[in-house]
Amino acid sequence: MHPRIYIGRLNNTIKKKDIVEIFGKYGEIVDILMKEDFAFVEFVKTESAQLAIKEMNGFQIPGTQARLVVEEARPKSPEECRL
């Protein structure tokens, strides 16, 4: 299993490419699962996930009042692994 983070309070202008651009600087991304206002990002290394959490939790998206919630995510369920 790869380390996974939860990113909450995304607005509808944020796309997958934005997540890659913003969070890719912390390390290699294995997978991104995006929903309406949140996403899960899987990194190759635990250190990458930890650094992203440390530096991005509370980050304000330019042009908005929203501050991201970035925290450790629960591991994928067996059902999610089969998708």
C-alpha positions as CSV (number, residue, x, y, z in Angstrom):
1,M,0.0,0.0,0.0
2,H,1.1,3.5,-0.8
3,P,0.8,6.4,1.7
4,R,-2.4,8.3,1.0
5,I,-3.5,11.8,2.0
6,Y,-7.0,13.4,2.1
7,I,-7.4,16.9,0.6
8,G,-10.6,18.6,1.6
9,R,-12.4,21.9,0.8
10,L,-11.5,21.8,-2.9
11,N,-13.6,24.1,-5.0
12,N,-15.0,23.3,-8.4
13,T,-12.2,25.1,-10.3
14,I,-9.5,22.7,-9.1
15,K,-8.8,19.9,-11.6
16,K,-6.7,16.8,-11.5
17,K,-3.8,18.6,-13.3
18,D,-3.9,21.3,-10.5
19,I,-3.5,18.6,-7.9
20,V,-0.6,17.1,-9.7
21,E,1.0,20.5,-10.1
22,I,0.5,21.5,-6.4
23,F,1.2,18.2,-4.7
24,G,3.7,16.7,-7.2
25,K,6.5,18.8,-5.8
26,Y,6.4,16.7,-2.7
27,G,7.1,13.5,-4.4
28,E,6.0,11.0,-7.0
29,I,2.2,10.6,-7.1
30,V,0.8,7.1,-7.8
31,D,-2.9,7.8,-8.0
32,I,-5.4,10.6,-7.5
33,L,-9.1,10.1,-6.8
34,M,-11.2,13.3,-7.0
35,K,-14.7,13.8,-5.9
36,E,-16.8,17.1,-5.8
37,D,-15.0,18.9,-3.0
38,F,-12.2,16.5,-1.9
39,A,-9.5,14.2,-3.2
40,F,-7.3,11.4,-2.2
41,V,-3.6,11.4,-3.4
42,E,-1.3,8.4,-3.1
43,F,2.4,9.0,-3.0
44,V,5.2,6.5,-3.5
45,K,7.0,7.5,-0.3
46,T,5.6,8.1,3.2
47,E,8.0,11.1,3.5
48,S,6.3,12.7,0.6
49,A,2.8,12.4,2.1
50,Q,4.0,13.6,5.5
51,L,5.7,16.7,3.9
52,A,2.6,17.5,1.8
53,I,0.4,17.3,5.0
54,K,2.8,19.5,7.0
55,E,3.2,22.2,4.3
56,M,-0.3,22.2,2.7
57,N,-2.7,21.9,5.5
58,G,-4.4,25.3,5.8
59,F,-3.0,26.5,2.5
60,Q,-5.3,29.1,1.0
61,I,-6.1,28.6,-2.7
62,P,-5.3,31.8,-4.6
63,G,-8.4,33.8,-5.5
64,T,-10.6,32.0,-2.9
65,Q,-11.3,32.2,0.8
66,A,-11.0,28.5,1.2
67,R,-8.2,26.9,3.2
68,L,-7.4,23.3,2.4
69,V,-7.7,20.5,4.9
70,V,-4.8,18.1,4.2
71,E,-4.4,15.0,6.5
72,E,-3.5,11.4,6.5
73,A,-6.1,9.3,4.8
74,R,-7.3,5.8,5.9
75,P,-5.8,3.0,3.7
76,K,-7.8,1.9,0.7
77,S,-10.5,-0.6,1.4
78,P,-10.4,-4.0,-0.4
79,E,-13.2,-2.7,-2.7
80,E,-11.2,0.4,-3.7
81,C,-8.2,-1.7,-4.5
82,R,-10.2,-3.7,-7.0
83,L,-11.3,-0.6,-8.9
